[in-house]
Amino acid sequence: MIITEEYLDKAFDKYNIKMFDNKLPRPRLRLAKSKTKLGRMQCRQTWMGKWWTKDYTIYVSTYYDMSSTQFDDILIHEMIHYAISYLGLVDTSAHGTVFKAMMETINRKFRRNITVTMKTEGLVPRNAMERKDYLVLGVTTKNGSHFLSSVNPSAVKKIETQLQTATEIKSYDWFSSKDDFFQNMPRVRSLRGIRVDELRFKEMIRKMRLLTSPFLLT
């Protein structure tokens, strides 16, 4: 799931009413890209005869691909930290007896799965889930053969020069594709490719985005 700061705002308001008796002013809610910390509550303290805590911010990491339930559990975890600080509750440690008591009450009453430590083990980074854009060269030769190449963007200028001087080439086009067909193909740096039959060639290029220039993807 892809979350936004607007999503966090709405989720905070919902859980504030449902779990914290609407006692918490909405803090700044921000997205982060931390690999090791899925959530973080940050505040600023000022000494004015005594310590005043203000400027609360809750961060939720979007580094991993997670469900809305997982994101919400992270947010609620940080809301517990926020509630303890904002309401002036004294705990024995960062995840002490007060935190654990609030966490266990919420888990039991609302069937959540909030934990003291939020482990990243088993989570998949979001960028690993995103399908890559492949720079593809489609070539038709004068003898009617068809070739597809997954091209390394850094080699476009070199390959363009080779295309201009290759007398056996009838036509060629550059494409952008996310098709898994190109996942295990080498990203070539010279004019070479995989030969495919005409039916497969036409089927593949129909699914790809035609580029007016290969440099648009470099």
C-alpha positions, 0 to 999 in steps of 0.5 A: 500500500502507498500511504500519504500524509493526508492518509496519516492525518485521517488515521490519526484523527480516527484513532485519537477519537477511538483510542485516546478520547480525542485528547491529543492535538494533531501533531505534524505527521510526516513520511520518512524513508528510514530502513531501520526505524519504522516509526518515530515520535519527535518533540522539542523541549524548552526550559522555562522554569521547568521543561516544556515539551512542544513541537511534536512530529510523528514520522512513519517510514514508507521504505517497506511495502506494508498493508494499511493495518501494519502502517496503522499499528506503527502510527498507533505505537507512536501515538502512545509515545505522544500521549505519554509525553503530551499528557505528562505521564511518567514512565519507567523507560521508553517502553516502560510499564505505562507504555506497555499497559496502554499498548496491551489495552489497545491490543486487547480492546481493539484487536491490534497487533502493536509491539514494543519493538517493530521488527523489519525482518521479513518486510520487502523494500518498496523499491523491490516491489516496483517494476523497473522501466526497461529501455528497449530497442526493437529492430527489423532487418531487411531480410525480415528478422526481428530483434529485441534488446534491453539496452543500458541507457549509458550506451544509447549514443554508441548504439545509435551510431551503430544503427546509423551505419548498419546497412542490414537494418530496415527499421528500428524504434526505441521503447519503454517497458515494464514487462518481466520479459526483459527482467533476465535479459542482459542490458546490452552496451552494443548492437545485439539482441534476442531474435523473436518471431514476427507475431511475438515482436508485434505483440511485444511492441504493442504493449510497450510505450514508444519513445520519441527519443531514447534519451528520454529514459536516460 
